[in-house]
Amino acid sequence: MRCSAYPWLLTSVVLIGGCERELPPVAEVPQAARDVSQPDGWADDLALPVPEDLNPDPNVLEFNLEARIENLEFIAGFKTPA
């Protein structure tokens, strides 16, 4: 009987030892962009210029838009019409 009790004892020690392990830390839920603060001026180079509103109606935005093809350099030394 002494030999047959050994596997049960070993199994219970392994199971009890496994229960005392700490769980891995839970990953934080990513925050929405509106909830994250940004340093002052971070978007100054990204902001588009505010157009002059040509229509006095507060519910209508009217402005002049000029479209043209221009050669831009996306890759150094290579001009691309865009």
Jmol script that loads the backbone (N, CA, C; Angstrom):
load data "model"
ATOM      1  N   MET A   1       0.807  -1.196   0.000  1.00  0.00           N
ATOM      2  CA  MET A   1       0.000   0.000   0.000  1.00  0.00           C
ATOM      3  C   MET A   1       0.847   1.254   0.000  1.00  0.00           C
ATOM      4  N   ARG A   2       1.957   1.152   0.567  1.00  0.00           N
ATOM      5  CA  ARG A   2       2.805   2.324   0.664  1.00  0.00           C
ATOM      6  C   ARG A   2       3.233   2.789  -0.729  1.00  0.00           C
ATOM      7  N   CYS A   3       3.488   1.904  -1.663  1.00  0.00           N
ATOM      8  CA  CYS A   3       3.902   2.258  -3.014  1.00  0.00           C
ATOM      9  C   CYS A   3       2.756   2.852  -3.809  1.00  0.00           C
ATOM     10  N   SER A   4       1.515   2.410  -3.580  1.00  0.00           N
ATOM     11  CA  SER A   4       0.380   2.919  -4.339  1.00  0.00           C
ATOM     12  C   SER A   4      -0.027   4.319  -3.879  1.00  0.00           C
ATOM     13  N   ALA A   5       0.300   4.716  -2.687  1.00  0.00           N
ATOM     14  CA  ALA A   5      -0.046   6.055  -2.197  1.00  0.00           C
ATOM     15  C   ALA A   5       0.883   7.116  -2.780  1.00  0.00           C
ATOM     16  N   TYR A   6       2.067   6.721  -3.213  1.00  0.00           N
ATOM     17  CA  TYR A   6       3.056   7.682  -3.740  1.00  0.00           C
ATOM     18  C   TYR A   6       2.557   8.439  -4.966  1.00  0.00           C
ATOM     19  N   PRO A   7       1.962   7.779  -5.995  1.00  0.00           N
ATOM     20  CA  PRO A   7       1.465   8.534  -7.151  1.00  0.00           C
ATOM     21  C   PRO A   7       0.378   9.539  -6.771  1.00  0.00           C
ATOM     22  N   TRP A   8      -0.488   9.172  -5.838  1.00  0.00           N
ATOM     23  CA  TRP A   8      -1.550  10.097  -5.407  1.00  0.00           C
ATOM     24  C   TRP A   8      -0.958  11.293  -4.684  1.00  0.00           C
ATOM     25  N   LEU A   9       0.026  11.063  -3.899  1.00  0.00           N
ATOM     26  CA  LEU A   9       0.675  12.141  -3.172  1.00  0.00           C
ATOM     27  C   LEU A   9       1.383  13.078  -4.145  1.00  0.00           C
ATOM     28  N   LEU A  10       2.085  12.518  -5.099  1.00  0.00           N
ATOM     29  CA  LEU A  10       2.784  13.306  -6.096  1.00  0.00           C
ATOM     30  C   LEU A  10       1.801  14.130  -6.927  1.00  0.00           C
ATOM     31  N   THR A  11       0.694  13.522  -7.311  1.00  0.00           N
ATOM     32  CA  THR A  11      -0.320  14.222  -8.103  1.00  0.00           C
ATOM     33  C   THR A  11      -0.917  15.379  -7.317  1.00  0.00           C
ATOM     34  N   SER A  12      -1.228  15.173  -6.053  1.00  0.00           N
ATOM     35  CA  SER A  12      -1.825  16.239  -5.247  1.00  0.00           C
ATOM     36  C   SER A  12      -0.827  17.377  -5.006  1.00  0.00           C
ATOM     37  N   VAL A  13       0.454  17.058  -4.837  1.00  0.00           N
ATOM     38  CA  VAL A  13       1.467  18.102  -4.657  1.00  0.00           C
ATOM     39  C   VAL A  13       1.595  18.943  -5.925  1.00  0.00           C
ATOM     40  N   VAL A  14       1.574  18.290  -7.083  1.00  0.00           N
ATOM     41  CA  VAL A  14       1.672  19.008  -8.350  1.00  0.00           C
ATOM     42  C   VAL A  14       0.453  19.902  -8.552  1.00  0.00           C
ATOM     43  N   LEU A  15      -0.737  19.390  -8.250  1.00  0.00           N
ATOM     44  CA  LEU A  15      -1.960  20.177  -8.423  1.00  0.00           C
ATOM     45  C   LEU A  15      -2.010  21.357  -7.463  1.00  0.00           C
ATOM     46  N   ILE A  16      -1.643  21.135  -6.219  1.00  0.00           N
ATOM     47  CA  ILE A  16      -1.648  22.227  -5.237  1.00  0.00           C
ATOM     48  C   ILE A  16      -0.574  23.248  -5.587  1.00  0.00           C
ATOM     49  N   GLY A  17       0.580  22.788  -6.006  1.00  0.00           N
ATOM     50  CA  GLY A  17       1.646  23.710  -6.395  1.00  0.00           C
ATOM     51  C   GLY A  17       1.256  24.550  -7.604  1.00  0.00           C
ATOM     52  N   GLY A  18       0.501  23.957  -8.512  1.00  0.00           N
ATOM     53  CA  GLY A  18       0.054  24.699  -9.693  1.00  0.00           C
ATOM     54  C   GLY A  18      -0.972  25.750  -9.353  1.00  0.00           C
ATOM     55  N   CYS A  19      -1.716  25.587  -8.292  1.00  0.00           N
ATOM     56  CA  CYS A  19      -2.738  26.562  -7.908  1.00  0.00           C
ATOM     57  C   CYS A  19      -2.138  27.810  -7.287  1.00  0.00           C
ATOM     58  N   GLU A  20      -0.944  27.715  -6.772  1.00  0.00           N
ATOM     59  CA  GLU A  20      -0.359  28.855  -6.085  1.00  0.00           C
ATOM     60  C   GLU A  20       0.429  29.767  -7.002  1.00  0.00           C
ATOM     61  N   ARG A  21       0.492  29.435  -8.274  1.00  0.00           N
ATOM     62  CA  ARG A  21       1.195  30.294  -9.221  1.00  0.00           C
ATOM     63  C   ARG A  21       0.422  31.579  -9.446  1.00  0.00           C
ATOM     64  N   GLU A  22       1.148  32.660  -9.657  1.00  0.00           N
ATOM     65  CA  GLU A  22       0.493  33.930  -9.962  1.00  0.00           C
ATOM     66  C   GLU A  22       0.038  33.913 -11.411  1.00  0.00           C
ATOM     67  N   LEU A  23      -1.084  34.538 -11.652  1.00  0.00           N
ATOM     68  CA  LEU A  23      -1.586  34.642 -13.015  1.00  0.00           C
ATOM     69  C   LEU A  23      -0.786  35.694 -13.773  1.00  0.00           C
ATOM     70  N   PRO A  24      -0.643  35.541 -15.069  1.00  0.00           N
ATOM     71  CA  PRO A  24       0.076  36.561 -15.833  1.00  0.00           C
ATOM     72  C   PRO A  24      -0.685  37.886 -15.786  1.00  0.00           C
ATOM     73  N   PRO A  25       0.020  38.998 -15.864  1.00  0.00           N
ATOM     74  CA  PRO A  25      -0.670  40.292 -15.782  1.00  0.00           C
ATOM     75  C   PRO A  25      -1.623  40.466 -16.962  1.00  0.00           C
ATOM     76  N   VAL A  26      -2.745  41.092 -16.685  1.00  0.00           N
ATOM     77  CA  VAL A  26      -3.752  41.339 -17.715  1.00  0.00           C
ATOM     78  C   VAL A  26      -3.311  42.554 -18.523  1.00  0.00           C
ATOM     79  N   ALA A  27      -3.345  42.421 -19.841  1.00  0.00           N
ATOM     80  CA  ALA A  27      -2.945  43.530 -20.709  1.00  0.00           C
ATOM     81  C   ALA A  27      -3.964  44.659 -20.579  1.00  0.00           C
ATOM     82  N   GLU A  28      -3.459  45.893 -20.592  1.00  0.00           N
ATOM     83  CA  GLU A  28      -4.343  47.046 -20.498  1.00  0.00           C
ATOM     84  C   GLU A  28      -5.111  47.224 -21.797  1.00  0.00           C
ATOM     85  N   VAL A  29      -6.331  47.683 -21.666  1.00  0.00           N
ATOM     86  CA  VAL A  29      -7.148  47.956 -22.845  1.00  0.00           C
ATOM     87  C   VAL A  29      -6.633  49.248 -23.472  1.00  0.00           C
ATOM     88  N   PRO A  30      -6.383  49.256 -24.787  1.00  0.00           N
ATOM     89  CA  PRO A  30      -5.892  50.479 -25.420  1.00  0.00           C
ATOM     90  C   PRO A  30      -6.896  51.615 -25.268  1.00  0.00           C
ATOM     91  N   GLN A  31      -6.381  52.814 -25.061  1.00  0.00           N
ATOM     92  CA  GLN A  31      -7.240  53.982 -24.905  1.00  0.00           C
ATOM     93  C   GLN A  31      -7.587  54.562 -26.272  1.00  0.00           C
ATOM     94  N   ALA A  32      -8.752  55.193 -26.336  1.00  0.00           N
ATOM     95  CA  ALA A  32      -9.147  55.888 -27.557  1.00  0.00           C
ATOM     96  C   ALA A  32      -8.263  57.121 -27.716  1.00  0.00           C
ATOM     97  N   ALA A  33      -8.060  57.552 -28.936  1.00  0.00           N
ATOM     98  CA  ALA A  33      -7.192  58.698 -29.207  1.00  0.00           C
ATOM     99  C   ALA A  33      -7.676  59.952 -28.490  1.00  0.00           C
ATOM    100  N   ARG A  34      -8.990  60.103 -28.356  1.00  0.00           N
ATOM    101  CA  ARG A  34      -9.523  61.305 -27.687  1.00  0.00           C
ATOM    102  C   ARG A  34      -9.214  61.315 -26.188  1.00  0.00           C
ATOM    103  N   ASP A  35      -8.888  60.157 -25.624  1.00  0.00           N
ATOM    104  CA  ASP A  35      -8.611  60.059 -24.193  1.00  0.00           C
ATOM    105  C   ASP A  35      -7.128  60.183 -23.856  1.00  0.00           C
ATOM    106  N   VAL A  36      -6.290  60.279 -24.872  1.00  0.00           N
ATOM    107  CA  VAL A  36      -4.847  60.360 -24.656  1.00  0.00           C
ATOM    108  C   VAL A  36      -4.409  61.802 -24.867  1.00  0.00           C
ATOM    109  N   SER A  37      -3.693  62.355 -23.902  1.00  0.00           N
ATOM    110  CA  SER A  37      -3.241  63.741 -24.045  1.00  0.00           C
ATOM    111  C   SER A  37      -2.016  63.796 -24.950  1.00  0.00           C
ATOM    112  N   GLN A  38      -1.911  64.871 -25.687  1.00  0.00           N
ATOM    113  CA  GLN A  38      -0.788  65.081 -26.597  1.00  0.00           C
ATOM    114  C   GLN A  38      -0.068  66.367 -26.190  1.00  0.00           C
ATOM    115  N   PRO A  39       1.211  66.462 -26.475  1.00  0.00           N
ATOM    116  CA  PRO A  39       1.928  67.696 -26.150  1.00  0.00           C
ATOM    117  C   PRO A  39       1.420  68.856 -27.011  1.00  0.00           C
ATOM    118  N   ASP A  40       1.546  70.065 -26.482  1.00  0.00           N
ATOM    119  CA  ASP A  40       1.115  71.257 -27.216  1.00  0.00           C
ATOM    120  C   ASP A  40       1.843  71.364 -28.545  1.00  0.00           C
ATOM    121  N   GLY A  41       1.088  71.688 -29.596  1.00  0.00           N
ATOM    122  CA  GLY A  41       1.672  71.922 -30.902  1.00  0.00           C
ATOM    123  C   GLY A  41       2.001  70.688 -31.702  1.00  0.00           C
ATOM    124  N   TRP A  42       1.584  69.505 -31.261  1.00  0.00           N
ATOM    125  CA  TRP A  42       1.969  68.276 -31.962  1.00  0.00           C
ATOM    126  C   TRP A  42       1.371  68.208 -33.365  1.00  0.00           C
ATOM    127  N   ALA A  43       0.224  68.868 -33.605  1.00  0.00           N
ATOM    128  CA  ALA A  43      -0.438  68.757 -34.904  1.00  0.00           C
ATOM    129  C   ALA A  43      -0.286  70.018 -35.749  1.00  0.00           C
ATOM    130  N   ASP A  44       0.579  70.932 -35.339  1.00  0.00           N
ATOM    131  CA  ASP A  44       0.707  72.186 -36.081  1.00  0.00           C
ATOM    132  C   ASP A  44       1.110  71.958 -37.534  1.00  0.00           C
ATOM    133  N   ASP A  45       1.989  71.021 -37.795  1.00  0.00           N
ATOM    134  CA  ASP A  45       2.432  70.764 -39.164  1.00  0.00           C
ATOM    135  C   ASP A  45       1.422  69.925 -39.949  1.00  0.00           C
ATOM    136  N   LEU A  46       0.450  69.329 -39.258  1.00  0.00           N
ATOM    137  CA  LEU A  46      -0.538  68.477 -39.924  1.00  0.00           C
ATOM    138  C   LEU A  46      -1.814  69.232 -40.290  1.00  0.00           C
ATOM    139  N   ALA A  47      -2.089  70.302 -39.570  1.00  0.00           N
ATOM    140  CA  ALA A  47      -3.353  71.013 -39.748  1.00  0.00           C
ATOM    141  C   ALA A  47      -3.424  71.690 -41.114  1.00  0.00           C
ATOM    142  N   LEU A  48      -4.588  71.626 -41.727  1.00  0.00           N
ATOM    143  CA  LEU A  48      -4.828  72.309 -42.990  1.00  0.00           C
ATOM    144  C   LEU A  48      -5.194  73.759 -42.718  1.00  0.00           C
ATOM    145  N   PRO A  49      -4.877  74.648 -43.643  1.00  0.00           N
ATOM    146  CA  PRO A  49      -5.264  76.043 -43.434  1.00  0.00           C
ATOM    147  C   PRO A  49      -6.794  76.178 -43.467  1.00  0.00           C
ATOM    148  N   VAL A  50      -7.318  77.073 -42.659  1.00  0.00           N
ATOM    149  CA  VAL A  50      -8.764  77.308 -42.608  1.00  0.00           C
ATOM    150  C   VAL A  50      -9.126  78.193 -43.793  1.00  0.00           C
ATOM    151  N   PRO A  51     -10.051  77.750 -44.649  1.00  0.00           N
ATOM    152  CA  PRO A  51     -10.398  78.543 -45.830  1.00  0.00           C
ATOM    153  C   PRO A  51     -11.251  79.761 -45.454  1.00  0.00           C
ATOM    154  N   GLU A  52     -11.179  80.779 -46.289  1.00  0.00           N
ATOM    155  CA  GLU A  52     -12.015  81.974 -46.096  1.00  0.00           C
ATOM    156  C   GLU A  52     -13.415  81.626 -46.583  1.00  0.00           C
ATOM    157  N   ASP A  53     -14.411  81.796 -45.730  1.00  0.00           N
ATOM    158  CA  ASP A  53     -15.791  81.480 -46.083  1.00  0.00           C
ATOM    159  C   ASP A  53     -16.368  82.628 -46.902  1.00  0.00           C
ATOM    160  N   LEU A  54     -16.744  82.365 -48.169  1.00  0.00           N
ATOM    161  CA  LEU A  54     -17.261  83.387 -49.069  1.00  0.00           C
ATOM    162  C   LEU A  54     -18.770  83.566 -48.948  1.00  0.00           C
ATOM    163  N   ASN A  55     -19.442  82.694 -48.248  1.00  0.00           N
ATOM    164  CA  ASN A  55     -20.890  82.753 -48.103  1.00  0.00           C
ATOM    165  C   ASN A  55     -21.237  83.205 -46.691  1.00  0.00           C
ATOM    166  N   PRO A  56     -22.052  84.270 -46.550  1.00  0.00           N
ATOM    167  CA  PRO A  56     -22.388  84.756 -45.206  1.00  0.00           C
ATOM    168  C   PRO A  56     -23.330  83.833 -44.427  1.00  0.00           C
ATOM    169  N   ASP A  57     -23.962  82.878 -45.090  1.00  0.00           N
ATOM    170  CA  ASP A  57     -24.868  81.945 -44.406  1.00  0.00           C
ATOM    171  C   ASP A  57     -24.038  81.065 -43.455  1.00  0.00           C
ATOM    172  N   PRO A  58     -24.377  81.034 -42.157  1.00  0.00           N
ATOM    173  CA  PRO A  58     -23.587  80.245 -41.199  1.00  0.00           C
ATOM    174  C   PRO A  58     -23.703  78.734 -41.411  1.00  0.00           C
ATOM    175  N   ASN A  59     -24.677  78.284 -42.195  1.00  0.00           N
ATOM    176  CA  ASN A  59     -24.868  76.853 -42.441  1.00  0.00           C
ATOM    177  C   ASN A  59     -24.196  76.374 -43.721  1.00  0.00           C
ATOM    178  N   VAL A  60     -23.529  77.295 -44.441  1.00  0.00           N
ATOM    179  CA  VAL A  60     -22.906  76.956 -45.715  1.00  0.00           C
ATOM    180  C   VAL A  60     -21.454  77.397 -45.693  1.00  0.00           C
ATOM    181  N   LEU A  61     -20.565  76.515 -46.122  1.00  0.00           N
ATOM    182  CA  LEU A  61     -19.158  76.871 -46.286  1.00  0.00           C
ATOM    183  C   LEU A  61     -18.888  76.929 -47.782  1.00  0.00           C
ATOM    184  N   GLU A  62     -18.478  78.091 -48.263  1.00  0.00           N
ATOM    185  CA  GLU A  62     -18.175  78.273 -49.678  1.00  0.00           C
ATOM    186  C   GLU A  62     -16.782  78.867 -49.784  1.00  0.00           C
ATOM    187  N   PHE A  63     -15.940  78.247 -50.611  1.00  0.00           N
ATOM    188  CA  PHE A  63     -14.581  78.754 -50.785  1.00  0.00           C
ATOM    189  C   PHE A  63     -14.102  78.422 -52.176  1.00  0.00           C
ATOM    190  N   ASN A  64     -13.051  79.112 -52.622  1.00  0.00           N
ATOM    191  CA  ASN A  64     -12.440  78.852 -53.921  1.00  0.00           C
ATOM    192  C   ASN A  64     -11.426  77.732 -53.776  1.00  0.00           C
ATOM    193  N   LEU A  65     -11.448  76.823 -54.752  1.00  0.00           N
ATOM    194  CA  LEU A  65     -10.530  75.696 -54.741  1.00  0.00           C
ATOM    195  C   LEU A  65      -9.784  75.670 -56.061  1.00  0.00           C
ATOM    196  N   GLU A  66      -8.474  75.625 -55.992  1.00  0.00           N
ATOM    197  CA  GLU A  66      -7.645  75.562 -57.190  1.00  0.00           C
ATOM    198  C   GLU A  66      -7.006  74.177 -57.263  1.00  0.00           C
ATOM    199  N   ALA A  67      -7.220  73.505 -58.402  1.00  0.00           N
ATOM    200  CA  ALA A  67      -6.628  72.181 -58.604  1.00  0.00           C
ATOM    201  C   ALA A  67      -5.635  72.268 -59.753  1.00  0.00           C
ATOM    202  N   ARG A  68      -4.464  71.677 -59.565  1.00  0.00           N
ATOM    203  CA  ARG A  68      -3.452  71.673 -60.619  1.00  0.00           C
ATOM    204  C   ARG A  68      -2.545  70.465 -60.432  1.00  0.00           C
ATOM    205  N   ILE A  69      -1.927  70.063 -61.532  1.00  0.00           N
ATOM    206  CA  ILE A  69      -0.935  68.988 -61.468  1.00  0.00           C
ATOM    207  C   ILE A  69       0.418  69.633 -61.243  1.00  0.00           C
ATOM    208  N   GLU A  70       1.146  69.078 -60.290  1.00  0.00           N
ATOM    209  CA  GLU A  70       2.463  69.616 -59.968  1.00  0.00           C
ATOM    210  C   GLU A  70       3.429  68.460 -59.779  1.00  0.00           C
ATOM    211  N   ASN A  71       4.686  68.674 -60.102  1.00  0.00           N
ATOM    212  CA  ASN A  71       5.709  67.644 -59.912  1.00  0.00           C
ATOM    213  C   ASN A  71       6.173  67.661 -58.459  1.00  0.00           C
ATOM    214  N   LEU A  72       5.997  66.517 -57.793  1.00  0.00           N
ATOM    215  CA  LEU A  72       6.405  66.383 -56.396  1.00  0.00           C
ATOM    216  C   LEU A  72       7.494  65.334 -56.296  1.00  0.00           C
ATOM    217  N   GLU A  73       8.350  65.494 -55.303  1.00  0.00           N
ATOM    218  CA  GLU A  73       9.464  64.571 -55.097  1.00  0.00           C
ATOM    219  C   GLU A  73       9.166  63.693 -53.885  1.00  0.00           C
ATOM    220  N   PHE A  74       8.645  62.479 -54.139  1.00  0.00           N
ATOM    221  CA  PHE A  74       8.368  61.519 -53.071  1.00  0.00           C
ATOM    222  C   PHE A  74       9.622  60.717 -52.745  1.00  0.00           C
ATOM    223  N   ILE A  75      10.381  60.359 -53.797  1.00  0.00           N
ATOM    224  CA  ILE A  75      11.641  59.636 -53.657  1.00  0.00           C
ATOM    225  C   ILE A  75      12.734  60.591 -54.093  1.00  0.00           C
ATOM    226  N   ALA A  76      13.781  60.696 -53.277  1.00  0.00           N
ATOM    227  CA  ALA A  76      14.858  61.656 -53.559  1.00  0.00           C
ATOM    228  C   ALA A  76      15.382  61.502 -54.981  1.00  0.00           C
ATOM    229  N   GLY A  77      15.362  62.608 -55.723  1.00  0.00           N
ATOM    230  CA  GLY A  77      15.885  62.615 -57.075  1.00  0.00           C
ATOM    231  C   GLY A  77      14.890  62.257 -58.158  1.00  0.00           C
ATOM    232  N   PHE A  78      13.678  61.882 -57.811  1.00  0.00           N
ATOM    233  CA  PHE A  78      12.651  61.490 -58.783  1.00  0.00           C
ATOM    234  C   PHE A  78      11.411  62.354 -58.617  1.00  0.00           C
ATOM    235  N   LYS A  79      11.043  63.081 -59.669  1.00  0.00           N
ATOM    236  CA  LYS A  79       9.845  63.917 -59.648  1.00  0.00           C
ATOM    237  C   LYS A  79       8.670  63.113 -60.197  1.00  0.00           C
ATOM    238  N   THR A  80       7.522  63.254 -59.545  1.00  0.00           N
ATOM    239  CA  THR A  80       6.315  62.543 -59.940  1.00  0.00           C
ATOM    240  C   THR A  80       5.196  63.545 -60.130  1.00  0.00           C
ATOM    241  N   PRO A  81       4.497  63.526 -61.279  1.00  0.00           N
ATOM    242  CA  PRO A  81       3.361  64.422 -61.428  1.00  0.00           C
ATOM    243  C   PRO A  81       2.207  63.946 -60.526  1.00  0.00           C
ATOM    244  N   ALA A  82       1.720  64.853 -59.740  1.00  0.00           N
ATOM    245  CA  ALA A  82       0.625  64.502 -58.829  1.00  0.00           C
ATOM    246  C   ALA A  82      -0.335  65.655 -58.718  1.00  0.00           C
TER     247      ALA A  82
END
end "model"
wireframe off; spacefill off
backbone 0.3
color backbone group
